[in-house]
Amino acid sequence: MSLKEYKKKRDFSKTPEPKGKEKKKKTKNQGKFIVQKHDASRLHYDFRLEINGVLKSWAIPKGPSMNPEEKHLAVATEDHPLEYLNFEGIIKEGYGKGAVIIWDRGTYKNLKDISMDKAYKKGDIKIELRGKKLKGGFALINSKFNGKKKNWILIKIKDKYAKKQDILKKDKSVKSGKTIKQIKKNENRKS
């Protein structure tokens, strides 16, 4: 677990993103999670799980789903610092340029009998999310299709929270109550 790649991709004199520090912390049974809606070159959702002092991260082009019949691609990206749990705003230039809102956040519980670190390395994560929007069981599976280990699949586990309705229609930030468009408008007024 390292923030080297995260720091290498960013110029912290130009981005409002947190520089962050690596934390010496073991995660076995629970931690925090966040889903950020990110209007970069393509709109996507960044899904992040606190594991051993960093946020393990995946970009989900179609966003998360509460429908167990849907399997959504989740592309592993670089680890992010825990300070990213509070990041919302506009990245004006460089890597990840665009608006970011905290679409959902909360805590998770590990549903496997191995540590989260081992589950990540095996490519088989099963968790219960306790967020404002996302609730219940989810699986993140490393599909390894086409030989690309960065490709995972996010699936909702069948439980009492499973629904066929589009959860993404709830498009406001759980931090500010604003949409991506409102964040952009506020930034344009400041400029």
Short mmCIF file of the C-alpha atoms (twelve columns), coordinates in Angstrom:
data_MODEL
# 
_entry.id   MODEL 
# 
loop_
_atom_site.group_PDB 
_atom_site.id 
_atom_site.type_symbol 
_atom_site.label_atom_id 
_atom_site.label_alt_id 
_atom_site.label_comp_id 
_atom_site.label_asym_id 
_atom_site.label_seq_id 
_atom_site.Cartn_x 
_atom_site.Cartn_y 
_atom_site.Cartn_z 
_atom_site.pdbx_PDB_model_num 
ATOM 1   C CA . MET A 1   0.000   0.000   0.000   1 
ATOM 2   C CA . SER A 2   1.624   3.172   -1.187  1 
ATOM 3   C CA . LEU A 3   0.760   6.725   -2.202  1 
ATOM 4   C CA . LYS A 4   3.752   7.021   -4.595  1 
ATOM 5   C CA . GLU A 5   1.687   6.720   -7.772  1 
ATOM 6   C CA . TYR A 6   -0.983  9.099   -6.389  1 
ATOM 7   C CA . LYS A 7   1.633   11.765  -5.630  1 
ATOM 8   C CA . LYS A 8   3.487   11.228  -8.920  1 
ATOM 9   C CA . LYS A 9   0.339   11.986  -10.967 1 
ATOM 10  C CA . ARG A 10  -0.447  15.300  -9.226  1 
ATOM 11  C CA . ASP A 11  1.019   18.787  -8.900  1 
ATOM 12  C CA . PHE A 12  -0.116  19.830  -5.424  1 
ATOM 13  C CA . SER A 13  0.632   23.502  -6.127  1 
ATOM 14  C CA . LYS A 14  -2.202  23.355  -8.719  1 
ATOM 15  C CA . THR A 15  -4.716  20.818  -7.399  1 
ATOM 16  C CA . PRO A 16  -6.962  21.211  -4.330  1 
ATOM 17  C CA . GLU A 17  -6.697  17.456  -3.714  1 
ATOM 18  C CA . PRO A 18  -5.132  16.466  -0.380  1 
ATOM 19  C CA . LYS A 19  -1.478  15.413  -0.443  1 
ATOM 20  C CA . GLY A 20  -2.113  13.039  2.418   1 
ATOM 21  C CA . LYS A 21  0.140   10.738  4.384   1 
ATOM 22  C CA . GLU A 22  0.334   6.977   4.508   1 
ATOM 23  C CA . LYS A 23  -1.017  5.636   7.777   1 
ATOM 24  C CA . LYS A 24  0.295   2.513   9.480   1 
ATOM 25  C CA . LYS A 25  -3.017  0.814   10.073  1 
ATOM 26  C CA . LYS A 26  -4.240  -2.760  9.597   1 
ATOM 27  C CA . THR A 27  -7.799  -3.304  8.378   1 
ATOM 28  C CA . LYS A 28  -9.351  -6.676  9.155   1 
ATOM 29  C CA . ASN A 29  -13.086 -6.420  9.675   1 
ATOM 30  C CA . GLN A 30  -14.282 -2.883  8.936   1 
ATOM 31  C CA . GLY A 31  -13.404 0.558   7.663   1 
ATOM 32  C CA . LYS A 32  -14.741 3.596   5.817   1 
ATOM 33  C CA . PHE A 33  -15.853 3.825   2.221   1 
ATOM 34  C CA . ILE A 34  -16.650 6.644   -0.174  1 
ATOM 35  C CA . VAL A 35  -18.123 6.933   -3.658  1 
ATOM 36  C CA . GLN A 36  -17.268 10.120  -5.520  1 
ATOM 37  C CA . LYS A 37  -19.077 11.171  -8.686  1 
ATOM 38  C CA . HIS A 38  -16.341 12.560  -10.931 1 
ATOM 39  C CA . ASP A 39  -17.055 14.526  -14.099 1 
ATOM 40  C CA . ALA A 40  -13.582 14.231  -15.646 1 
ATOM 41  C CA . SER A 41  -12.907 13.501  -19.340 1 
ATOM 42  C CA . ARG A 42  -15.723 10.952  -18.862 1 
ATOM 43  C CA . LEU A 43  -18.309 10.914  -16.112 1 
ATOM 44  C CA . HIS A 44  -17.662 8.024   -13.713 1 
ATOM 45  C CA . TYR A 45  -17.869 7.057   -10.060 1 
ATOM 46  C CA . ASP A 46  -14.784 6.483   -7.893  1 
ATOM 47  C CA . PHE A 47  -15.355 3.724   -5.330  1 
ATOM 48  C CA . ARG A 48  -12.854 3.739   -2.448  1 
ATOM 49  C CA . LEU A 49  -12.376 1.377   0.509   1 
ATOM 50  C CA . GLU A 50  -10.165 2.060   3.518   1 
ATOM 51  C CA . ILE A 51  -7.667  -0.804  3.634   1 
ATOM 52  C CA . ASN A 52  -4.462  -0.683  5.715   1 
ATOM 53  C CA . GLY A 53  -4.133  3.094   5.956   1 
ATOM 54  C CA . VAL A 54  -4.986  4.060   2.349   1 
ATOM 55  C CA . LEU A 55  -8.076  4.115   0.140   1 
ATOM 56  C CA . LYS A 56  -8.002  1.288   -2.396  1 
ATOM 57  C CA . SER A 57  -9.739  2.763   -5.438  1 
ATOM 58  C CA . TRP A 58  -11.736 1.717   -8.493  1 
ATOM 59  C CA . ALA A 59  -13.253 3.806   -11.304 1 
ATOM 60  C CA . ILE A 60  -16.746 2.563   -12.148 1 
ATOM 61  C CA . PRO A 61  -17.872 3.987   -15.531 1 
ATOM 62  C CA . LYS A 62  -21.565 3.037   -15.081 1 
ATOM 63  C CA . GLY A 63  -21.612 3.696   -11.342 1 
ATOM 64  C CA . PRO A 64  -22.720 1.296   -8.602  1 
ATOM 65  C CA . SER A 65  -26.042 -0.548  -8.823  1 
ATOM 66  C CA . MET A 66  -28.454 -1.945  -6.256  1 
ATOM 67  C CA . ASN A 67  -29.628 -4.549  -8.798  1 
ATOM 68  C CA . PRO A 68  -27.953 -7.972  -8.288  1 
ATOM 69  C CA . GLU A 69  -28.573 -8.797  -11.962 1 
ATOM 70  C CA . GLU A 70  -26.192 -6.033  -13.098 1 
ATOM 71  C CA . LYS A 71  -22.428 -6.514  -13.177 1 
ATOM 72  C CA . HIS A 72  -20.496 -3.269  -13.477 1 
ATOM 73  C CA . LEU A 73  -16.884 -2.911  -14.552 1 
ATOM 74  C CA . ALA A 74  -14.648 -1.474  -11.798 1 
ATOM 75  C CA . VAL A 75  -11.139 -0.517  -12.962 1 
ATOM 76  C CA . ALA A 76  -8.519  -0.467  -10.190 1 
ATOM 77  C CA . THR A 77  -6.695  2.863   -9.924  1 
ATOM 78  C CA . GLU A 78  -3.941  4.151   -7.653  1 
ATOM 79  C CA . ASP A 79  -4.302  4.190   -3.859  1 
ATOM 80  C CA . HIS A 80  -5.573  7.486   -2.426  1 
ATOM 81  C CA . PRO A 81  -4.893  9.026   1.014   1 
ATOM 82  C CA . LEU A 82  -7.503  8.753   3.776   1 
ATOM 83  C CA . GLU A 83  -7.874  12.551  3.597   1 
ATOM 84  C CA . TYR A 84  -9.709  11.956  0.294   1 
ATOM 85  C CA . LEU A 85  -12.725 10.842  2.368   1 
ATOM 86  C CA . ASN A 86  -13.641 14.562  2.623   1 
ATOM 87  C CA . PHE A 87  -12.620 15.779  -0.844  1 
ATOM 88  C CA . GLU A 88  -15.245 17.542  -2.931  1 
ATOM 89  C CA . GLY A 89  -14.665 20.347  -5.418  1 
ATOM 90  C CA . ILE A 90  -13.114 21.210  -8.750  1 
ATOM 91  C CA . ILE A 91  -9.799  19.896  -10.052 1 
ATOM 92  C CA . LYS A 92  -9.018  22.785  -12.416 1 
ATOM 93  C CA . GLU A 93  -6.149  21.286  -14.383 1 
ATOM 94  C CA . GLY A 94  -3.986  18.231  -14.796 1 
ATOM 95  C CA . TYR A 95  -4.767  14.633  -13.917 1 
ATOM 96  C CA . GLY A 96  -8.455  14.059  -13.117 1 
ATOM 97  C CA . LYS A 97  -9.498  17.559  -14.246 1 
ATOM 98  C CA . GLY A 98  -13.190 18.086  -13.482 1 
ATOM 99  C CA . ALA A 99  -15.821 18.362  -10.759 1 
ATOM 100 C CA . VAL A 100 -16.032 15.887  -7.864  1 
ATOM 101 C CA . ILE A 101 -18.858 15.378  -5.373  1 
ATOM 102 C CA . ILE A 102 -19.154 12.951  -2.479  1 
ATOM 103 C CA . TRP A 103 -22.029 10.901  -3.890  1 
ATOM 104 C CA . ASP A 104 -22.079 8.483   -0.948  1 
ATOM 105 C CA . ARG A 105 -20.042 7.554   2.101   1 
ATOM 106 C CA . GLY A 106 -20.214 5.502   5.234   1 
ATOM 107 C CA . THR A 107 -18.655 2.405   6.742   1 
ATOM 108 C CA . TYR A 108 -18.225 -1.153  5.570   1 
ATOM 109 C CA . LYS A 109 -17.909 -4.541  7.241   1 
ATOM 110 C CA . ASN A 110 -15.759 -7.352  5.839   1 
ATOM 111 C CA . LEU A 111 -17.942 -10.429 5.181   1 
ATOM 112 C CA . LYS A 112 -15.011 -12.804 4.621   1 
ATOM 113 C CA . ASP A 113 -12.992 -14.609 7.299   1 
ATOM 114 C CA . ILE A 114 -9.688  -13.232 5.952   1 
ATOM 115 C CA . SER A 115 -8.233  -9.735  6.251   1 
ATOM 116 C CA . MET A 116 -9.253  -7.059  3.740   1 
ATOM 117 C CA . ASP A 117 -5.645  -6.940  2.508   1 
ATOM 118 C CA . LYS A 118 -5.695  -10.676 1.725   1 
ATOM 119 C CA . ALA A 119 -9.161  -10.423 0.136   1 
ATOM 120 C CA . TYR A 120 -7.868  -7.587  -2.089  1 
ATOM 121 C CA . LYS A 121 -4.790  -9.571  -3.107  1 
ATOM 122 C CA . LYS A 122 -6.973  -12.612 -3.899  1 
ATOM 123 C CA . GLY A 123 -9.302  -10.415 -5.949  1 
ATOM 124 C CA . ASP A 124 -12.350 -11.538 -3.991  1 
ATOM 125 C CA . ILE A 125 -13.874 -8.905  -1.699  1 
ATOM 126 C CA . LYS A 126 -17.274 -9.296  -0.047  1 
ATOM 127 C CA . ILE A 127 -18.488 -6.442  2.137   1 
ATOM 128 C CA . GLU A 128 -21.587 -4.971  3.725   1 
ATOM 129 C CA . LEU A 129 -21.929 -1.251  3.007   1 
ATOM 130 C CA . ARG A 130 -23.567 1.098   5.498   1 
ATOM 131 C CA . GLY A 131 -23.863 4.281   3.492   1 
ATOM 132 C CA . LYS A 132 -26.510 6.945   2.975   1 
ATOM 133 C CA . LYS A 133 -27.394 5.467   -0.446  1 
ATOM 134 C CA . LEU A 134 -25.578 2.137   -0.766  1 
ATOM 135 C CA . LYS A 135 -26.591 -0.481  1.769   1 
ATOM 136 C CA . GLY A 136 -26.158 -4.206  2.194   1 
ATOM 137 C CA . GLY A 137 -23.859 -6.747  0.619   1 
ATOM 138 C CA . PHE A 138 -21.569 -6.129  -2.352  1 
ATOM 139 C CA . ALA A 139 -18.885 -8.196  -4.050  1 
ATOM 140 C CA . LEU A 140 -15.820 -6.877  -5.880  1 
ATOM 141 C CA . ILE A 141 -14.321 -9.637  -7.992  1 
ATOM 142 C CA . ASN A 142 -11.124 -9.422  -10.032 1 
ATOM 143 C CA . SER A 143 -12.333 -10.780 -13.344 1 
ATOM 144 C CA . LYS A 144 -8.856  -11.130 -14.918 1 
ATOM 145 C CA . PHE A 145 -10.518 -11.172 -18.337 1 
ATOM 146 C CA . ASN A 146 -8.236  -10.375 -21.283 1 
ATOM 147 C CA . GLY A 147 -5.326  -10.811 -18.870 1 
ATOM 148 C CA . LYS A 148 -5.942  -7.336  -17.390 1 
ATOM 149 C CA . LYS A 149 -5.700  -7.575  -13.637 1 
ATOM 150 C CA . LYS A 150 -6.966  -4.009  -13.227 1 
ATOM 151 C CA . ASN A 151 -10.437 -5.071  -14.318 1 
ATOM 152 C CA . TRP A 152 -12.782 -6.000  -11.490 1 
ATOM 153 C CA . ILE A 153 -16.561 -6.441  -11.386 1 
ATOM 154 C CA . LEU A 154 -18.828 -4.796  -8.774  1 
ATOM 155 C CA . ILE A 155 -21.987 -6.781  -8.002  1 
ATOM 156 C CA . LYS A 156 -24.799 -6.201  -5.519  1 
ATOM 157 C CA . ILE A 157 -25.432 -9.290  -3.377  1 
ATOM 158 C CA . LYS A 158 -29.097 -10.361 -3.128  1 
ATOM 159 C CA . ASP A 159 -30.463 -9.172  0.213   1 
ATOM 160 C CA . LYS A 160 -33.269 -7.002  1.622   1 
ATOM 161 C CA . TYR A 161 -31.650 -3.849  0.161   1 
ATOM 162 C CA . ALA A 162 -31.492 -5.135  -3.432  1 
ATOM 163 C CA . LYS A 163 -33.624 -3.070  -5.842  1 
ATOM 164 C CA . LYS A 164 -34.067 -2.731  -9.574  1 
ATOM 165 C CA . GLN A 165 -34.518 1.057   -9.350  1 
ATOM 166 C CA . ASP A 166 -31.729 3.304   -10.626 1 
ATOM 167 C CA . ILE A 167 -29.873 4.471   -7.498  1 
ATOM 168 C CA . LEU A 168 -27.872 6.955   -9.623  1 
ATOM 169 C CA . LYS A 169 -30.954 9.192   -9.927  1 
ATOM 170 C CA . LYS A 170 -30.105 10.241  -6.390  1 
ATOM 171 C CA . ASP A 171 -27.476 12.583  -7.787  1 
ATOM 172 C CA . LYS A 172 -26.795 15.007  -4.924  1 
ATOM 173 C CA . SER A 173 -23.716 15.073  -2.716  1 
ATOM 174 C CA . VAL A 174 -24.168 13.611  0.764   1 
ATOM 175 C CA . LYS A 175 -21.713 16.266  1.993   1 
ATOM 176 C CA . SER A 176 -22.950 19.519  0.430   1 
ATOM 177 C CA . GLY A 177 -26.367 18.559  -0.969  1 
ATOM 178 C CA . LYS A 178 -25.219 19.874  -4.373  1 
ATOM 179 C CA . THR A 179 -25.141 18.249  -7.797  1 
ATOM 180 C CA . ILE A 180 -22.110 18.254  -10.115 1 
ATOM 181 C CA . LYS A 181 -23.775 21.084  -12.130 1 
ATOM 182 C CA . GLN A 182 -24.230 23.202  -8.997  1 
ATOM 183 C CA . ILE A 183 -20.587 22.698  -7.972  1 
ATOM 184 C CA . LYS A 184 -19.511 23.850  -11.476 1 
ATOM 185 C CA . LYS A 185 -21.827 26.906  -11.371 1 
ATOM 186 C CA . ASN A 186 -20.425 27.977  -7.997  1 
ATOM 187 C CA . GLU A 187 -16.897 27.666  -9.382  1 
ATOM 188 C CA . ASN A 188 -17.780 29.718  -12.480 1 
ATOM 189 C CA . ARG A 189 -19.173 32.506  -10.263 1 
ATOM 190 C CA . LYS A 190 -15.902 32.618  -8.309  1 
ATOM 191 C CA . SER A 191 -13.772 32.834  -11.498 1 
# 
